[in-house]
Amino acid sequence: MMTRRTQIALALLPLMAAAAILAAQQPAPRQYAVLLNGAQIRALVQLAIARQHQSYEALDLYDRTERIVDRQGNEKPTDTTARLVPVGASEMRVEMNRDGQPVPPAEIAQKWSEVLGVMESRMRSDDPAAKAEYEKAARRKNYVSKLLDVIGEAFIFHWVGRTVRAGRPVIELDYEPNPAFKATVRFSGVYKQIWGKVWMDETSGSVVRLEAELRRDVPIGGGIIGKVYKGARVELEQAEPAPGAGVWLPTVSSYDIDARKFLFPASLHRKLYASDYRRIGPPAEALSLLRSQHAQLFLSGQ
């Protein structure tokens, strides 16, 4: 079920397609001082979009550890660490720690049993429920793909320069809305209110960091359903899960979004840290691996 905070975040969903790895900057070597022209910038953006498609698809093949820190107003932040596991058409969370306290082993074991059960059901081609889940996932992927594809049209990218991050040469661009862009994909109209910066790995063409800021209020349903207020910010980072993996996956996501749903205030202030990526493959391959290893890998406190 979609939570209220998730509904708020949907207005900035297009930004979640790109990410980066944040590291200490070093002075750019002299050989990186060549300016890219407009055609080269557009080609680089298209390459980054293509690479992000690959990374988005790869998330179905990797499990990972996610730590989520949520802050709501003056309330005490919540801090949860879980193992996130793709189970075919969706993902499931096995919580390991809540607010500094380990989750009871019996609860963890029960959740892993549920994960394996769902994974088994998703492998049955004659299961109507599994078929419905895969159809829903295909629609979701198609939607995100469309949001990715229009990024090159929705924004005008400007050269900032070259630098080095984590020992790798990167190209920095800033971007602003393209006034000629016609929104044809649901929620892509929010692009018209977003300014920011993006860093791209020069070797692979992958986006390695994104900063985005909403500079005007965005009404939802003509303002009747709600509104996302200007000043909302999203910062995203990603890195290779292993050297030479060929894909770049999310490592840090930061959301600071204030909004209104109908007459009630709503917000999303979240930091998400992803680590310990491991390629487990499609459900049949993953099921065999998890059956043999999950107790040792996860009940031991990884």
CORTATA-V808397 format. One record per helix or strand of 3 or more residues. SS is the DSSP state (alpha for helix, beta for strand). FROM is the first residue (numbers start at 1). TO is the last residue. Records with the same first field share a line. If there is no record, write none. Layout:
SS: FROM-TO + FROM-TO
//
This chain:
alpha: 4-10 + 13-17 + 30-32 + 38-61 + 105-122 + 128-149 + 151-154 + 188-193 + 283-298
beta: 62-70 + 78-86 + 91-98 + 155-165 + 168-177 + 194-201 + 207-214 + 218-220 + 226-228 + 233-240 + 248-261 + 264-279
//
